[in-house]
Amino acid sequence: MREVSASPPQLVNSWNEWDPLQEIVVGSADHAAYEPTEPGHRPQVRARPGQPAPPFPSGPKPLDTIERANHELEGLVALLESRGIVVRRPDPYEFSRPLRTPTFEVDSQYCATCPRDVLITIGNEIIEATMSRRARYFEHLCYRRLVQGYWSEDPNARWTVAPKPTMADSMYRTEFWEWSMSQRYEAMHSFEFCISQDEVVFDAADIARLGRDILVQESMTTNRAGIRWLARHLEPRGLRVHPVHFPLDRFPSHIDCTFVPLRPGLVLTNPERPLHEQEARMFRDGDWQLVDAPQPVLDERDMPLHCQSSKWLAMNVLSLSPTTVVCEHHEEPLHELLDSLGFEVLTVPFRSVYEFGGSLHCATWDVRREGGCEDYFPHLRHHQAPGA
Ligand code: ABU
């Protein structure tokens, strides 16, 4: 009798931000350190009214801060597992260690709380981002065992490591941090930020996936060479890479607090950071709804003292399916909006994670969702690839 061989498991498959979620990596706050000052990042303590901001701390984060964040991350893990989703976690890494390469040095590293910044699944391919900050150069190591496992067990999985930039001084514009408001206003309309345009640089969290169409935000963490690299890599596979810009965002970093696709035809948008008029056309012409998020519950000045992200972490939601979204527990105006749009809204407290770089979308990396590569913008079929 002929033996029937079982088909190999498909472990790596995710084409968009919303299809039913099957497997995900949730970050960890273990061994996190305060992010160091470096040419691509100037962390600051949030000044409270009438008080000068103290210097930003350095070294390992306090244990109670780490425990509070880990408790909330565990809450997310429990919620996902209760929904039948497989959850994996990163390996420990001592982030308070200094780092020295032939082209740069930093006194400490950061954390493994935000896998979204480091890795992205596009179909059957895992791409490790170049990263843009020195303290995050080796963050991918926390996920290498997992990536290696997916690659070994799923014969169709592709694994791509984007070229590592030098992160030498020449990769950065240090003067960016000193620009006056008028200089910044001018620069933000030509989309010049703290990284120069010579080397290939991108963080994975500047990418949003909509099936065949991939949006990539030009930002403080992704430059035009990074977008060209992604276009040359992905477009031969039939995908369309669209550079996107949010001209009113003076410090853009990661697209997932600005433009959050929730299901085919619907994007949650940031009312203070509208998409460039010309780039919005593909959505208008395709009859997509762009719905503004409500103002977050926390004002900028009420955000955690050491959090370097904006109040818009409120809209950094994680989709479990086209009808179910996980939101931060306190963001009731957003819950109401999503409920009115027909979503089942699940919530977990997550504010203690904020100072580790993000909220629910940032703190996760989806490896497998149901579904395949759909064309949600058929009117773009004559789209020309951007100058590659
Ligand atoms: N890591 C996401 C931060 C984006 C923002 O501050 O708006």
Residues whose N, C-alpha, C, O or C-beta is under 5 A from the ligand:
A	BS01	ABU	S253 H254 C257 Q308 S309 S310 W312 G357 G358 C362
